[in-house]
Amino acid sequence: MDVSQPLAWGKLKHPFFGPPFLLLVRLCLFLGFFHLQHQAQTGPGGVGATATNIIWLSADSGVYTDAGVTLAANNNLVEEWHDRSGNGNDVTETTASDQPTYLTNIVNGFPALRFNGSLSRLLATGVASSNQVSLWVVAQYASLPSPNPGLIHAAPAGSAFSTSGSNKTLGMWVNTTNSRVWGRGVQSNNSSRSISQVTALSASTFFSILNDYNGTTIQQYVNNTAAGSVTYDGTLASWSDFGVGRQGSESWNGDISEVIVFNFSVNTAQRIIVENYLAAKYNFTLTSNDLYTMDNGGNGDYDYEVAGIGRVDASNIHNDSQAGIVRISKSTFGGLGNNEFLILGHNNGPLTSIGFTDVPTGVVSRLGRIWRVSERNTAGTSSVNVGRTFLDFDLSGLNVTAAADVRLLIDGDGDGDFSDATAFSITTDLGGDVYRFNLTGGNLRNSRTFTVATASATPLPIELASFEAAAKGDVVEITWSTASETNNDFFTVQRSADGQEFEDLLEIPGAGDSNETLFYDTLDRQPLAGRSFYRLKQTDFDGTFSYSWIESVFRSISQESFSVFPIPATSYVEIRSQAQEAGITNISLCDAQGKEYLRTTLNYTSGTQVHPLILPKLARGVYFVKFQGSSSSVVPLIIE
């Protein structure tokens, strides 16, 4: 997406949610959902900040095919993976043969970087080392082709990926013989301390792996359950090279979605919160302390920017946490008991009010983004009350001109309908468009949802009333409605494989000017398999345009399928393959009389893959692309 172009989110002209939101769009990097720049300083799960979260790499943020200019698309090689911690510890690789591949929709709709088990790797240099470290990696392997394929390797300056054991200050890898994860720490006296091999990993399964160097013990965890360990003397040899996807000469053969490094040992409460953040995002079950349950399908899949507060005991507390625009913290009134946690996440709804009218009396409109709360203890019960809390919202960029009109809506029954919600006014204006709501222990309870709204009495009507996309067999149905239209030339339906890069599918004429409800529908007849994303672009007669919110659709892959884009074409098309496993298909291009103009063979991998195809010089007309492999299909192609 070209963020230099003027964007507008709907036609709502209210000052709180209207066109001034363009400023926020220009300041943000759109990656499926928004991350405000200054909030990129907050740590994963709301734990840590720039000073303590020294490296944070997630595949849904800042993956580039070059030196930080061109965002990677599906199947692109990766030159740079940018650090979200605020420390600039980007990992890079300039040699193409050593670069991993960026793949979309690998785990729970999120992307991953695929390492090839041979050469691929990424490296950061000049990292500030420490003697205590908490280091997470979220990964899966396809196979284990070398004795100990590595996930990470931290080494002294200039010793990146050294095969010398004394140069593996921090390490995490898997033993091919028993599939057990282990690793190492090297003390300042060059003594290697190897973690015992306890937990076996399964192929093609994502795990969260933590190496915690706490000053006395190197403790490993897998999905938040203690695995191997070893004692060390509290010192670590200097390390400023930090490598991803390889240790020594042994590369990982599989996917890595996230890497987190703290320069201290997180306490137990913080570890539990970070593990719940990762489990929600990547859709795996923790084997202990799986406290955040709002990520489950039955609870609405509130998977995004999960963060929270909690206490295990007096020495293991985390009581201030921020993720995205929301910060939750404890007041001085207590109430957070041992083994009690309050964790929240959101639905990835838009930070606009387009089309949302389910609001209580006295409130005009609300944000599309909704948060939901898990308030539980480590025994798994929800009958706890963490007491009075502060809930802060950073609304900078949303052009709040009347703070007195801002409302916090809490839906007491948790059904997601805010027409019966309780509306709270701002307690404190903290400055810089940050507003605080002071909540009692009874306000924010387990399974309740909340969002932000405005009570201004002077908004203009919302024009886009609905927009939906849903899989219907072999097609995706896209429907929308407008409450009114002004100077509306046409709509463009757009689709994306990753929620980042969108392509135009088709145009539908608008009504120009209308004051009545109008309904529209169309079909994507060659939809993507797996997770895909749709949005609506509306263009006025003067060329100005706006976007709807994004709808995601999931289609399972029953067998391999192939589609061709664009249609009509001239001299070039892209073949999009979608399959459960790798395979080969024969491609031929024929006219209506069966005359063949092109024949080639296509090798494809599992998942979704795009293959460029140069066409021979053809006369205008209708042709047919035939695919013959484990199954057969024919796709019409128009040449113009």
ABEGO torsion letter per residue (X at the ends): XBAABBBBBEABABAAABAAAAAAAAABBBBGBBBBAAAAABBBGGBEBAAABABBBBAABGBBABBGABBBBBGBBBABBBBAAGAGBBBBBABAAABBBBBBGABGGBBBBBBAGAABBBBBBGBBBBABBBBBBBBBBABBABABBBABBBBBBGABGBABAAABABBBBBBAAAGBBBEBBBBAAGBBBBBBBABBBBBGBBBBBBBBBAGABBBBBBGGBBBBBBBBAGBBBBBABBBBGBBEABBBBEBBABBBBBABBBBAAAAAAAAAAAAAAAGBBBABGBABAAABAAAGGBABGBBBBBBABAABBBABBBBEABBBBBBAAEGBBBGBBBBBBBAGBBABABGBABBBBGBABBBABBBBBBBBBAAGBABBBAEBBBBBBBABGAGBABAAABBBBBBAAGAGBAAABBBBBBABBAEGGBBBBBBBAAABBBGBBBBBBBABAABBBBABABBBBBBBEABBBBBBBBABBBGBABBBBBBBAAGABBBBABBBBBAGBBABBBBBBBBBABBBBEBBBBBBBBBBAAGBBBBBBBBBBBBBBABBBBBBOBOBBBABBBBBBBBABBBBBBBBBBBAAGBBABBBBBBBBBEBBBBBBBBBBBBBEBBBBBBBBABBBBBBBBBX
